[in-house]
Amino acid sequence: MTGLTLDQASRIIDAALAKGRELRLHPLTVVVLDAGGQLKAMKREDRSSLLRPEIAMGKAWGTLGMGFGGREFARRMASGGAGFIQALTVASGGRIVPAPGGVLIRDGAGDIVGAVGISGDTSDQDEACAVHGIKDAGLVPDTGETT
């Protein structure tokens, strides 16, 4: 397994932001974490609202920490009950945001090399931009979708 490079992270972000502009979305914030959960790169578009970096980070960090994409994370949180949600929130120090828009980054061998979190528009649109950016960088997105 090779690590996620800064060039790849930058390409993911730039392509995701370009997709957001193409779709005429609200201003986005994009965060890319490496496989160890460390911030690799982040960009926040002009007029992106105050909590967007934290939300994007929480989407990426939660999917990376759980090992599956934001769609699966959201499903499990919805079906897990209050105790499960509370336990994960406490264990993560409140850092998780279980929602689409958090997408794992896999290499060609299927190994997790990082995660993207995007916030600014609807979760579905955020996710579409993350997927586009990851593919543009020649990597494989994992949204947690089972189909």
VOPAGU-2260 file (C-alpha; in pm, 1 decimal, decimal comma):
REM VOPAGU-2260
SITE   aa  ch    i         X         Y         Z
SITE  MET   A    0       0,0       0,0       0,0
SITE  THR   A    1     126,6     344,2     -87,8
SITE  GLY   A    2      23,3     651,4     103,4
SITE  LEU   A    3    -194,3     930,3     -23,3
SITE  THR   A    4      23,3    1204,1    -169,5
SITE  LEU   A    5     -25,1    1576,5    -133,9
SITE  ASP   A    6     -59,7    1597,1    -512,8
SITE  GLN   A    7    -345,1    1344,5    -503,8
SITE  ALA   A    8    -514,9    1524,8    -215,0
SITE  SER   A    9    -486,2    1857,7    -396,8
SITE  ARG   A   10    -623,9    1708,1    -715,7
SITE  ILE   A   11    -919,3    1557,5    -525,8
SITE  ILE   A   12   -1002,4    1893,2    -372,1
SITE  ASP   A   13    -966,7    2095,4    -691,1
SITE  ALA   A   14   -1176,7    1850,2    -895,3
SITE  ALA   A   15   -1444,2    1833,4    -622,9
SITE  LEU   A   16   -1467,0    2212,1    -606,7
SITE  ALA   A   17   -1483,2    2236,3    -986,1
SITE  LYS   A   18   -1769,4    1984,4    -987,2
SITE  GLY   A   19   -1950,8    2191,2    -725,3
SITE  ARG   A   20   -1916,5    2503,4    -938,0
SITE  GLU   A   21   -2031,7    2311,2   -1247,2
SITE  LEU   A   22   -2343,2    2199,5   -1054,7
SITE  ARG   A   23   -2389,9    2553,2    -915,3
SITE  LEU   A   24   -2382,7    2431,6    -557,2
SITE  HIS   A   25   -2351,9    2642,0    -245,5
SITE  PRO   A   26   -1990,2    2718,6    -145,2
SITE  LEU   A   27   -1812,8    2400,8     -39,1
SITE  THR   A   28   -1544,3    2309,1     207,3
SITE  VAL   A   29   -1338,6    2000,2     121,9
SITE  VAL   A   30   -1113,8    1811,7     364,0
SITE  VAL   A   31    -880,6    1523,7     276,5
SITE  LEU   A   32    -736,1    1304,6     551,7
SITE  ASP   A   33    -462,1    1044,0     515,6
SITE  ALA   A   34    -515,1     683,4     631,4
SITE  GLY   A   35    -402,9     777,6     982,6
SITE  GLY   A   36    -672,4    1044,8    1011,7
SITE  GLN   A   37    -432,8    1337,2     977,3
SITE  LEU   A   38    -525,9    1641,2     771,2
SITE  LYS   A   39    -358,3    1621,1     431,4
SITE  ALA   A   40    -528,4    1918,6     266,5
SITE  MET   A   41    -830,9    2147,3     295,9
SITE  LYS   A   42    -990,5    2425,4      95,9
SITE  ARG   A   43   -1285,1    2640,8     194,7
SITE  GLU   A   44   -1458,1    2836,0     -80,7
SITE  ASP   A   45   -1539,7    3200,5     -33,3
SITE  ARG   A   46   -1868,2    3244,7     155,4
SITE  SER   A   47   -1858,6    2888,5     292,2
SITE  SER   A   48   -2028,6    2915,0     629,7
SITE  LEU   A   49   -1862,8    2902,9     969,1
SITE  LEU   A   50   -1894,3    2535,1    1070,2
SITE  ARG   A   51   -1825,7    2383,0     728,2
SITE  PRO   A   52   -1461,7    2285,2     802,5
SITE  GLU   A   53   -1565,2    2101,7    1120,4
SITE  ILE   A   54   -1855,3    1926,9     946,0
SITE  ALA   A   55   -1636,7    1820,8     651,3
SITE  MET   A   56   -1367,8    1698,1     891,7
SITE  GLY   A   57   -1628,5    1504,2    1091,4
SITE  LYS   A   58   -1762,4    1336,3     779,2
SITE  ALA   A   59   -1413,0    1227,7     670,9
SITE  TRP   A   60   -1294,3    1133,8    1018,9
SITE  GLY   A   61   -1605,0     928,5    1098,9
SITE  THR   A   62   -1589,8     721,5     781,3
SITE  LEU   A   63   -1218,2     663,7     821,7
SITE  GLY   A   64   -1258,1     567,0    1185,6
SITE  MET   A   65   -1538,4     322,2    1114,5
SITE  GLY   A   66   -1389,2     183,8     792,2
SITE  PHE   A   67   -1691,2     237,4     570,0
SITE  GLY   A   68   -1837,8     523,4     368,3
SITE  GLY   A   69   -2079,2     787,0     490,8
SITE  ARG   A   70   -2393,4     621,5     351,7
SITE  GLU   A   71   -2330,3     301,3     545,7
SITE  PHE   A   72   -2227,4     501,1     852,2
SITE  ALA   A   73   -2554,2     698,0     840,2
SITE  ARG   A   74   -2756,2     373,8     802,7
SITE  ARG   A   75   -2586,6     214,2    1099,8
SITE  MET   A   76   -2631,5     522,7    1315,7
SITE  ALA   A   77   -3000,8     541,4    1222,7
SITE  SER   A   78   -3061,0     178,1    1311,9
SITE  GLY   A   79   -2825,5     157,8    1610,9
SITE  GLY   A   80   -3038,1     330,2    1869,3
SITE  ALA   A   81   -2955,2     609,0    2110,7
SITE  GLY   A   82   -2703,7     401,3    2307,1
SITE  PHE   A   83   -2497,3     323,6    1998,1
SITE  ILE   A   84   -2499,5     685,9    1886,1
SITE  GLN   A   85   -2403,0     807,3    2231,7
SITE  ALA   A   86   -2120,8     552,3    2260,9
SITE  LEU   A   87   -1970,4     649,1    1925,2
SITE  THR   A   88   -2004,3    1018,4    2001,6
SITE  VAL   A   89   -1824,0     975,4    2333,7
SITE  ALA   A   90   -1557,0     743,7    2187,3
SITE  SER   A   91   -1481,7     991,9    1909,5
SITE  GLY   A   92   -1481,4    1297,7    2130,9
SITE  GLY   A   93   -1776,8    1429,2    1931,9
SITE  ARG   A   94   -1572,1    1435,0    1611,0
SITE  ILE   A   95   -1798,6    1220,8    1390,7
SITE  VAL   A   96   -2059,5    1334,8    1139,6
SITE  PRO   A   97   -2232,1    1022,3    1002,1
SITE  ALA   A   98   -2367,1    1147,0     670,8
SITE  PRO   A   99   -2315,6    1117,7     297,1
SITE  GLY   A  100   -2034,8    1347,8     193,7
SITE  GLY   A  101   -1782,1    1139,9     386,1
SITE  VAL   A  102   -1614,3     908,3     134,6
SITE  LEU   A  103   -1328,1     664,7     187,2
SITE  ILE   A  104   -1041,0     678,1     -60,7
SITE  ARG   A  105    -912,9     338,4    -175,2
SITE  ASP   A  106    -617,3     257,9    -394,0
SITE  GLY   A  107    -629,0      13,5    -684,6
SITE  ALA   A  108    -570,8    -280,1    -449,6
SITE  GLY   A  109    -869,4    -181,2    -236,4
SITE  ASP   A  110    -666,8     -55,0      59,3
SITE  ILE   A  111    -791,6     254,8     241,5
SITE  VAL   A  112    -547,2     541,8     185,6
SITE  GLY   A  113    -758,7     825,0     325,0
SITE  ALA   A  114   -1098,2     991,7     331,5
SITE  VAL   A  115   -1270,6    1298,5     192,2
SITE  GLY   A  116   -1529,5    1505,4     372,3
SITE  ILE   A  117   -1730,7    1775,5     198,8
SITE  SER   A  118   -1983,0    2015,1     344,2
SITE  GLY   A  119   -2173,3    2305,7     197,7
SITE  ASP   A  120   -2468,9    2176,8      -1,3
SITE  THR   A  121   -2697,2    1876,1      46,6
SITE  SER   A  122   -2522,0    1561,9     164,2
SITE  ASP   A  123   -2598,9    1390,2    -168,0
SITE  GLN   A  124   -2441,1    1674,9    -365,3
SITE  ASP   A  125   -2143,4    1687,9    -128,5
SITE  GLU   A  126   -2092,8    1315,9    -184,9
SITE  ALA   A  127   -2117,9    1347,5    -564,3
SITE  CYS   A  128   -1838,2    1605,3    -559,0
SITE  ALA   A  129   -1621,6    1386,6    -335,3
SITE  VAL   A  130   -1668,5    1087,0    -565,1
SITE  HIS   A  131   -1580,9    1299,2    -867,8
SITE  GLY   A  132   -1265,0    1431,5    -703,3
SITE  ILE   A  133   -1144,2    1089,2    -592,8
SITE  LYS   A  134   -1198,1     941,0    -938,6
SITE  ASP   A  135   -1023,4    1238,6   -1098,8
SITE  ALA   A  136    -715,6    1159,7    -889,3
SITE  GLY   A  137    -714,1     800,9   -1020,2
SITE  LEU   A  138    -831,5     651,6    -691,0
SITE  VAL   A  139   -1141,9     456,5    -589,7
SITE  PRO   A  140   -1426,1     616,3    -389,9
SITE  ASP   A  141   -1613,2     412,4    -127,8
SITE  THR   A  142   -1938,7     581,7     -26,5
SITE  GLY   A  143   -2066,2     284,7     168,6
SITE  GLU   A  144   -2339,0     225,0     -89,0
SITE  THR   A  145   -2417,9    -143,6    -110,5
SITE  THR   A  146   -2546,5    -156,0    -468,8
